């Protein structure tokens, strides 16, 4: 359950970051295919972050689950920032472009 929460947090922040055109291009996405996907990426990112919250609350209850979710939000955001800095093509899986 914790791995699901971690993956959902990372995926949520990756989707939210890729909703921005600059990061979409850095990840290897085609700019012509970006405009129709922006809203879906934002909503999908929010849904994944909500899934992460639900997994944390279900696993540890409201007290520690909320604290754990806050930590996972921070870790997920930092991990996406590192990925976009050092290996942005790895996020090509979200854009439909395979990583090189």
C-alpha positions in Angstrom: 0.0 0.0 0.0 2.9 2.3 0.7 4.4 1.6 -2.7 1.1 2.5 -4.3 1.1 5.8 -2.4 4.6 6.6 -3.4 4.0 5.8 -7.1 0.8 7.8 -7.1 2.5 10.8 -5.6 5.3 10.6 -8.1 2.9 10.1 -11.0 0.7 12.9 -9.9 3.5 15.4 -9.7 4.8 14.1 -13.1 1.5 14.7 -14.7 1.1 18.2 -13.2 4.6 19.1 -14.4 4.0 17.7 -17.9 0.9 19.9 -18.2 3.3 22.8 -18.6 4.6 23.1 -22.2 8.3 23.6 -21.3 8.4 20.3 -19.3 6.4 18.5 -22.0 9.0 19.4 -24.6 11.9 18.5 -22.3 10.4 15.1 -21.8 10.3 14.6 -25.6 6.7 15.2 -26.3 5.4 16.7 -29.5 4.0 20.2 -29.0 1.1 19.6 -31.4 -0.2 16.8 -29.2 0.2 18.8 -26.0 -2.7 21.3 -26.1 -5.5 18.7 -26.0 -3.8 16.8 -23.2 -3.2 19.6 -20.7 -6.5 19.5 -18.9 -6.4 15.7 -18.7 -2.8 15.8 -17.3 -3.9 18.2 -14.6 -7.0 16.3 -13.6 -5.1 13.0 -13.8 -2.3 14.5 -11.6 -4.9 15.6 -9.0 -6.6 12.2 -9.1 -3.2 10.5 -8.5 -2.4 12.7 -5.6 -5.9 12.0 -4.1 -5.2 8.3 -4.6 -2.0 8.7 -2.7 -3.9 10.4 0.1 -6.5 7.7 0.2 -3.8 5.0 0.3 -2.0 6.7 3.2 -5.2 7.2 5.2 -6.3 3.6 4.6 -3.0 2.2 5.6 -2.3 4.3 8.7 -5.5 6.1 9.7 -6.1 9.8 9.8 -3.5 10.8 12.3 -0.3 9.3 10.9 -1.7 8.9 7.4 -2.0 12.7 6.9 1.6 13.1 8.1 2.8 10.4 5.9 1.0 11.9 2.9 2.7 15.2 3.6 6.1 13.5 3.5 5.2 11.6 0.3 4.1 14.9 -1.3 7.5 16.4 -0.6 9.4 13.3 -1.7 7.4 13.0 -4.9 7.9 16.6 -5.8 11.6 16.4 -5.2 11.9 13.2 -7.2 10.0 14.7 -10.2 12.2 17.8 -10.0 15.4 15.6 -10.0 14.0 13.6 -13.0 13.2 16.8 -15.0 16.7 18.1 -14.2 18.9 15.1 -14.9 16.8 12.7 -17.1 13.7 14.4 -18.5 13.4 11.8 -21.2 12.4 9.2 -18.6 9.1 11.0 -18.3 8.5 10.3 -22.0 6.4 7.4 -20.8 3.8 10.0 -19.8 4.0 11.8 -23.1 3.8 8.7 -25.2 7.4 8.9 -26.3 9.7 6.0 -25.3 12.8 7.1 -23.4 16.1 6.9 -25.2 
